[in-house]
Amino acid sequence: MAQTAGTSTEKRTIDSVCGGCHNSCPILVEVKDGRVLRVSGQPGDPRTGGAICSKGQAGPQIAHDPRRLLYPVRRVGERGAGQWERVSWDEAISELAAKIKEALAEGGPRSVAFMRGQAPGWGFTYDMTQRLAHCVGTEVGMGASECFVPRAIMEGMTYGGMPSHCDYENADLLIFWGKQPAFSVAPSLRKIYDAHDRGARLVCVDPLHFHLAATADVVLQPEPGTDLAVMLAMIHTIIEKGLWDSAFVDAYTNDPGLKRLAVHVRGGNAQGIPYTPEWAEGISGVPAKDIEALAVEYATTPRAGIVSGHGLEGRVNVTQTTRALCILRIITGHLDRVGCDVFTPKSPDRDPRFTLMDHVLPDFEPAGPTKMFHVPPYNPPDSRWPLLFGGQGLMPTPDMYRLMEEGKLKVAVFQGANIMVTQPQPDVTRAAMAKVGYICVIDPYLCETAELADLVLPAATYLERTEPEWFKSDVWLPILTFRQKCVQVGEALPDTQIMIKLGRALGFEEEFPTEDIDYYINEDLKPTGITAEALRKQPRGIPFATIEYEKFKKNGFRAPGGKANIWSEVLEANGFDPLPNWIEPSESPRAQPELAKEYPCVLFTGRSGPMYVHEQRRTIPWLREMQPEPYVWLNSAWARELGIEDGELVEVSSPRGKIRIKAEPTTIIKPGLLYVPGGWADANYNYLGIDKDLDPISSQANYTMCLGRIDKISGKGEVE
């Protein structure tokens, strides 16, 4: 296989890694005359088996999208007026560096913010951004409060890590809870259905009965935001029926005999009520018999796994929901065992000094190599959610908004973060950005957030970058792969290269001594001995660890006391409930019954489909053809009662705003629920979502569900 990009007229195939989402699937990229012709999966890959999703197949159109920004531009009119002039990279970097130097002189390092979104990835590119931020004297922000980190920190506190490898090959029961693999990790469907074909049972817990649920053996459809109630009731059932793994619990947890947990779920909790299946049915809408049956099946199936996803997030109860899920795994012994949820090394060992933490903490002395994220061992002065910062080393999003709103940020650099479309209440975002002195956006497009910037730098797509890749969304095998540059499009540069150029322009030439990316790859991976050159020779993967089961027998758990913390010592020490209590979403029919009279529906959001990630890819014809416009899903029978027809324009509203969107009646959703997929700028759910109600532990807003209503629109364009 050819290993480097070029402009030869000869067609070549390059081994690389997809960056269409976080799953980082190995791909083959066919290139000719400086253009990507075709992207396909790598046959025989141990994770994907050669499968590739629609996003990966659209690689040629992603790289060569004519709507992309191909050179740096500077604002020449008022912010948001859409008036730009082309500038050179030297001019752009010099201007940005000068603005940062002014900010440092006037407001100190915390007046400069580097804010990241999902698009650039959370592996090597994040390490490079941290390296530059620490040179400046600050921390990277955003990107953690909204996504998997609230779940990750709870799993870390409970048993020392996030078991991110469900053992599909050996499992006899697979529960997908708030996880739609057809949307987020489509190549994993091969392993899932192989397991199903050999007899493993599939269970989906999701308000929407579609895709994987269509072929599942069991489907539970809880009201959005009530998964915690179902989990607590399952724990109650397992304890009452004596189905818990007493040997595992007594030897490896801090609640032997489940003395404290049993009292808690039997009524010794904040509500003072037993968390029974009947109680959970009244909240979630899931029949008590179905909750009990799933609890019994899970507890009595030795090889069983729970694959959780973003569907559990965006609620103020996200962290305690995760705690309940962790406890389900613990009390049944379905943790780090064959056929269960297994801990695997998530990254190769990396040099803990690579991100130059000593520039922020002069006395920094690493205890050992970095295993996943380079997390600074302190809480920054502006961080009000230290437990979240300790999970990924990112400043919480609400803190960054507060700093913007208070006018404390003189320079903000947004990297792959289109917050005008992805954050709740876009008008709040717009007002906050208006108070930032100078804004630079790094993005492949003049996106909605870039329109409010002073400088926009064209970012390369994943087909134009060279970097090691270890981050994965599913089947987290300990294999280091290599993303290779296949083409050059316009003047776009990789985020890593932009960080290097900016670092050098700021005077950090010792920290950024060269623009050769191999130097930084080798420095970051130094503890492994794996080099960029070695990866070029073996781009399909270099194993950096092996998968082991039942590591707790020799090492215990990386949690307080070396035990799996059913009773969370970390949460207790920080003033939070050590056992999960039932917490209502901030806006639900039970939490706000008076408001529910005006807004009687439960309105929620999530992915738009397997072709999009957040707000990305809607300019790609192949993908847009699959889903050309936004819609609101509502139950078909209920739609007939309301007189709403398929394709009819309706108004969906919440206490905060309203949007107009086409209706799509369907049987996959229950009456009284409304589903508006996210990521659409022209029918943006975030105008309806909640931005102020925050999880006190993780800072996550209750942004993915709220109360709402749907109304017909008359021929005159008025709500009926």
ZIMO-V440123 format. One record per helix or strand of 2 or more residues. SS is the DSSP state (helix for helix, strand for strand). FROM is the first residue (numbers start at 1). TO is the last residue. Records with the same first field share a line. If there is no record, write none. Layout:
# ZIMO-V440123
SS: FROM-TO ; FROM-TO
This chain:
# ZIMO-V440123
strand: 12-17 ; 26-32 ; 35-41 ; 73-75 ; 84-86 ; 112-116 ; 140-141 ; 165-166 ; 173-177 ; 201-205 ; 218-220 ; 304-308 ; 341-342 ; 411-415 ; 438-443 ; 455-459 ; 467-469 ; 479-483 ; 542-543 ; 601-604 ; 631-635 ; 649-654 ; 657-666 ; 673-676 ; 705-713
helix: 54-57 ; 59-63 ; 89-107 ; 109-111 ; 124-136 ; 149-159 ; 181-184 ; 186-197 ; 211-215 ; 227-240 ; 246-252 ; 256-265 ; 277-284 ; 288-300 ; 310-312 ; 318-332 ; 357-359 ; 386-392 ; 397-405 ; 419-422 ; 426-433 ; 450-452 ; 462-464 ; 495-505 ; 517-524 ; 526-528 ; 532-537 ; 552-555 ; 560-562 ; 569-573 ; 593-598 ; 621-626 ; 636-642 ; 681-683 ; 685-687
